[in-house]
Amino acid sequence: MLDLENIDKLSKQDLANAINYLIEEDFHALIQVLYRLDINEKLLKQTLHDNKEEDAGVMIADMIIKRQTQKEEFKKQFKQQNDIAEEDKW
């Protein structure tokens, strides 16, 4: 199974290979990973449906990378909003 703690350290191709392995060998584990990573199920289904000739592992890897990037940007934005001077804190 994919190590979610280190997923950001995988190359896109390694991630795609791991996803393709899960598609073939442990689909239930893949579903769990996608759920834990908060991948939009509706968007995933639509993407796979619209691109039937493409490598599913690569498409899912792209979605994971995009979602992880969104999460990091949100964390940065939230952190910046919470950078309040000590004297202004309650």
N, C-alpha and C positions, 0 to 999 in steps of 0.2 A: 504494500500500500504506500501511497505517497506520504512523505514526512511533511506534514503541514507547517511545522516550525521552520523548515529549511526550503520551502517551496520557492521562495524568492531567489535562492541561490542557484536554481537549476536554469540551464539554458532553455530557450524556447523548444529546441529540438528534443532535448532530454525530457522535458515536461510532456511534449506531444507523444514521445515514445512510451512514457509511463502511463499516460492516459489511454493510448491504444492497447497497452497490455491489460489495463483494467477493463476496457471494453470487452476484450476477448476472454479474460480469465476470471474477473470478479466485478461484474457490473454493479452489484449491490454496493460494493466498496466505493466505486466511482460516484454513485448517487450520493453516498454519505459525504464524500469529499466536496462535491459540488454544493451540497447543502451547507456544509460548514464554512465554505468560502463565500457563501451568499451569492451564488451565481443565479441570475434571473432565469427561472425555468421556462417561462414563456418565450423569452428572447432566445434561449438555447434551442428550444424545439424549432422555432422559426428559422434560425440560422442553419441548423442541420437540414431542415426541409428544403430551404431555398438553395442549398449548395450540396446536393446529393453526390456530386462527382468529386468533391474535395475531401481531403483527409480530415476525418472527424477529430482526430487527436490534435491536429494543428489548429483547427477552428476553436476547439474547447480551450486549448492552451492560450490562444489569443484572448479569449474571454476572461480566463483566469488572470492573465497578466494585466488586462485592462481594469478588472475589478480590484486587484491588489493595488494598482496605481491610484485608483479612485480613493481607496481607503487611506493610503498614505497622504494624499493631498488633503483629505478631510481632517486627518489628525494634525497636519501642519496648520491648517486654517483654524481649527479649534484651539490649538496651542497658542497661536498668535492672538486670538480673541481673548484668551485667558491670561495674557501677559499684562497683568495689572500691577501698577506700582504698589509696593507694600503699604504705603501710607493711604492708598485709596481702597485697600481691602477692608472688609468688615471685621 
